[in-house]
Each structure stands twice: as structure tokens, then as C-alpha cells.
Amino acid sequence: MHFDLTDLRLYLHILDTGNITAGAARSHLSLAAASARIRAMEASLGTEFLQRGRRGVSPTPAGKALAHHARILLQQAERMQQDLADYAQGVKGQVRLLCNTTAITEYLPEVLADFLREHPNLDIDLQELPSARITHALRQGAADIGIVSDAVDTSDLQTQPFRDDPLVLIVPREHPLANAAEVSFSDALHHDFVGLSTDSALAIYLEEQALHSGSRMQVRIRADGFEGVLRMVARGAGLAIVPLAAIERATPRSFNSITLNEPWARRTLMLCARDFSALPGYAKALLQALTLP
């Protein structure tokens, strides 16, 4: 068996993205090189690690076992790297941070930029995922820290509050709902929406809530980011559901914001990990930066 750390990182990237092409891109490898590495790994043990299908790949039983050990080995390698950073200039540690849409766009850019400036020997692997997938990744040891909505189950993880993050409905000023004090999601679903991109964690979350209510969101157009959503709503393209933080920085506000009368809209973002005390030193440093007011 001849696997190196590049092989293991590539394999986990393929599992995370669900296909070899995206996994290769995340690993900064060509598709041909990535495919050759996976074939060599499988040939070395005489077993397949991936099931290939029309919609991507999934791990075989052997592949699941490989993923478990790969995550442990890569975490140990990163911790060794960090422990040696004091003795070898230029060696870097890396923290893997998974976040939902609001955290990654509204709360983290300045915090993470300041942290990286103050810690030149650290890098951050930042990825946006729905909250349920973040908690799953943490349980599997695939990330150090997550920021999730309190609507998901974190009973077997350690958590602490990060930010209050209510969701609100925004509507064009001439819309029939514009003067309502509050609106239920089911009533809003009778109207057209402006949405975020389909791979956005918030877009996925809202589609799930619509399905729970027995309906679907009628999305006329999708924008890449909250600023585009706000501008389209202001011009009358439809309704949208966005974090309150996104509209607080919008000036001028050419739309009306309405309280969304749903328990899941009154959410809090939570920092979470399997065990805060067991985090490597560099991850604890990031956790402390995220905890500061």
C-alpha cells in the first residue's frame, strides 16, 4: 500500500464534492492526474474505494473505512506541522472552518482577515455548507470548527453562541404584502421569489422549509449574493428571505422588511466542535478570535 498525503486529501475532496472533477480542482490537480491517483490507490489494495454513477461518486464500504483513517492521519499531520512551526519558519498549520451562508458573507470576512494578519503561520480552509451537513462533517472528524443554525441537532457536539441571526422577508414597496406587520412562510409562498444560487446553504435551507410546509418556492431568478438579491427585490422582481444583518447595511433601503412569523426564522448561529478542549492549538486560536465580541 503506497498512499501519500496528497492521495488522501484528494480522496476526501472527491467525497466532499461528490465527483472526481470537483475533487481534482479543489486539490489543484488535473482530472487525468486525479483519476490516475485514485486508480493507483485502488490497484494497490485490489479493491474499489468509489462507486461511479451518473450523478457522481460515493464511497464503497472499503472507501468509508479509508475516509475514516484518512481524516485521522491528515489531522495528525496538520497537528505535527503546527507543533513544528515554532522550529521551522514558513511551516503552516491549517484550520478547516465550515459555515452557513450568513456567517460566511456577513460576519466572518473582517474577523478572518484580522486573524490571518495576526497569525502568518496559519491558513483557513473555509467552506459554505448547509448546517446539517456541517454537523455531519464535524461528527466524522472532517472539520475543526463549524458555525450552524440552532435549528439543527447538535446534541452530541459542544456549542456556544456566535450571533443572533433572524431571517426576514423583504418585499418591493408596491407589493400587496408591503404593509403587513408579519407574514407566515406559507402565505409568502403564494408569491414569486428572488433566490440565492442553488448551491447556497441558505437557498437549500429555505427549499427544505418550503417542502416541510407542503409547497415549493417559485424562484424567478437567482442572484449570486445578498446584494444582488436586495437590488432585484427593490426593482420589483419578487420577494426574498434574507438575514437581518444583510439589510442592516443596505443604504438606501428601497424595499420593505417584514417579520417572518416562523420559529425557524428566529435563529441563533452557534459555534460548534466535537470537543473544544481537544482542538489543536491553532484551531483554539481561531475559536478565541470568533468568540470575541
N, C-alpha and C positions, 0 to 999 in steps of 0.2 A: 504494500500500500504506500503510494507516494503522493500525498496531498501537501500543498503548501498553503500559507495563509491567504494568498490571492485566490486559490481554488475555493477555499471555504467561504471567503467574502462573496465571491461570485455566486456560489450556490445559494447563499442566504438572500442575496439581492434578487436572484431569479424567483425564489419562493415569495419574497415580499411583493414583487411586482406582478407575479403570475405568468410571466413569459420570459423567454430567453433573450429576446431582443432588448427589452427594457432593462433586464438584469445586466446585460453586457454594457449598455450605455451607462448605467449607474456605476459600474466597475471600471469605466473608461477603457473598455476593450471592444474590438471589432466583434461582430456577430460570429464570424468564422473562428476567431481565436477563442471566444467563449464556448462555442459548440465543441471545439476540439478539446478544451479542458474538461468539459463535462463528460464527453465520451471517454477520455483517458481515465477519469475518476471511476466511471462505471466499469471500464475494462479491467482496472487494477484489482477489483474485487469480484468481477464476474457477475454483477447484479445491477439492475437499473435503479436509479435514485429518483427519476422523474417519469411520470406518466404524461405522454404528449397527447393533447386533444385539440380540437378545432378552436376552442376558446382559450387555449393556453396550456400551462403545465401545472401539475400537482404532485406532491411527494408520494412515493410508494412507501410501504412500511419501512423498508431499509432507508429510504430518504428521510423519513421522520426521525429515525434514530440518528442519522448523520447530522441533521439540523440541530438536534439537541446537543450533541457533542461539539459541533462547530461553534455554537454560540458560547459554550463554556470556554473553549480554547481561545476564541477571539477576545473574550472578556479578560481572560488571564493574560493574554499577550498585551492588551492595552494597559492593564494594571502594572505589568512589568515595565512597560515603556514609561509609564508615568513615574514609577519608583526610581527609574534610572535617569529621569530627566534632570535631576539635580546634579548628576555627574557627567552628563553628556549634552553639551549645548546643541540646540537645534532639534532634539528629540521631542516629539509632541504626543500628548495624550488627546483622546477624543471622547466627548460625551455625546450619546445619542439621545436626543430630545424629541418626543412625539407630541404634537399639539393639534387642537381642533382649529377651525378656520379663524375664529375671533382672536384667539390667543396669538396666532402666528402673524396676523395682519394688524391688530390694534394695540396689543400690549407688549410685544416682545422686541420689535426692531431696535429701539433705543437701548433697552436693557441688555440685549445680547451684544450689541455693538460696544457698549461700555465694558462689558465683561471681557470680550475678546481683546480690547485695547489694554486692559489691565492684566491679562493672562496671555502673554505672547506664545507660551508653550502649549496652549490648548486650542483645539478645534471643536466645532459643534456640528454634528450631523443632525440637521433639523428637517423634520418631515411632517407634512399635514396628513392626518388620518381622522376618520370618524372616531368618536370617543370609545365605542365598543371595541373597535379594532386596536385602539391604544392599550386598553386594559388587557386584552388578549396578548398583545406583544410583551407587555410587562410581565405577565404571568409566565410566559415562555422564556423569559430572560433575554428578549431581543432588543431591549432598550433600557436605559438607565432611569430616566425620569419621563413622566407624562403629564400633560395638562388636559383635563377632561371635564365634561359637564357632570354635575352632581346627579343627573338623571340616570346614569349608568351604574351598574353594580360594581362597587369597589370593596366589597365586604372582606375579601382576602388580601387586600392591599393596604398599605399605610397612606394616609391622605392628610392634607392640610389645605385650608382655603387659599386661593390665589386672588381672584377678583369676583365681585358681583357682575353678572353678565346677562341682564334681561334682554329678551328679544322683543321687538316692537314691530307693528305693522305700519308701513308708510304708504300713503296714497296720494295721487295728484289732487291738487286743491279743488278741482271742479268735479271730483268723483262723488258718486252718491253716498259713499261712506265717510266722506271727508270731515263731517261734523260730529261723528259718533265719538262718545267718550271711551268706549271699549268695544271690541269686536271678537267674536269667537272664531276659531280657525275654520270651523265648518261653514260659517257664513262667508268668510273671506274666500273660501274655495269656489264659490259661485262666480268669481271674477277671474280675469286673466292676470298672470304674474310675470314679472321680470325676475329671472333667477340667476344664480351664480353658475359657473361651469359644472358640468355633470360630475366631475371628479372632486368637487369641493366637499369637504366634510359637512359643512352646514347644508348644502344642497341635498346631500344624501340623507341627513337627519330630517329635514323637512319633508322629503318624499316619504320617509318611513312614517312620520306622524300623520301625513295625509292618508296613507294606506290603513293605518290604525283606525282612522275615522270613517273608513269605508269609501274613500274617494281618491281622486288624483289631482295633482296640481296642473293647471292649464298654463304652461310656461310658453309665452310667445317668443321670448328671446332670452339669451343668457349672456351675461357680461363677465368679464374677467376682473373681478374685484368689486369691492363695495362702492367705490367712487363712481364707476360706470353704472352700477345699479341705481344709485341715488339720482344721477343725472337723467337716466331714462325714465324713472318714475316721475321726476319733476316735469318732464316733457309729455307725460300722459300715456306712456307705453303700457302701464299696468301697475299692479300692486307689488309690494315686496316685503319680505320679513328679514330684518337686519338687526344686529346688536345695537343697543342704545349707544354704545361707545362710538359706533361708526357715524351716527348722525350728530353726535355732540360736537364733532369737529367740522361739520359741514356748514359753510357760510357762503352765501345766504342759503336758508332753507326754503326751497321753492316747492315744498310738499308738506303735507300734514302727517304727524306721527300719532298713532293710536295705540292704546294699551291692548295687548293681545291677551284675551281672557282665557288662558290655558295654564295649568300648573307647570307644564314643561317649559313654558316661556319665561317663568320667573326662576332662572337658573343661576347657579354659582359655579365658577370654574375652580377646579381642585388640582393641586399638585399631588402626584401620586408616584409610588415606587413600591417594589416588593418589600423593601426594608430600608428606610432612610439611613439607619446606622451602619448598614453593610455596604453602602455606596463607596466606591473608591474616592480617594481624596479630591480628585479634580471634579467629580460629579457632585460631591458635597459642596465644593466652592461655588458651582453654578446654582445649586439648590439655595444656598445662602443669598446669592445675588437675586434670585427670583422671589425670595421671601421678604426682602427689604421693601418698605413702603415706597 
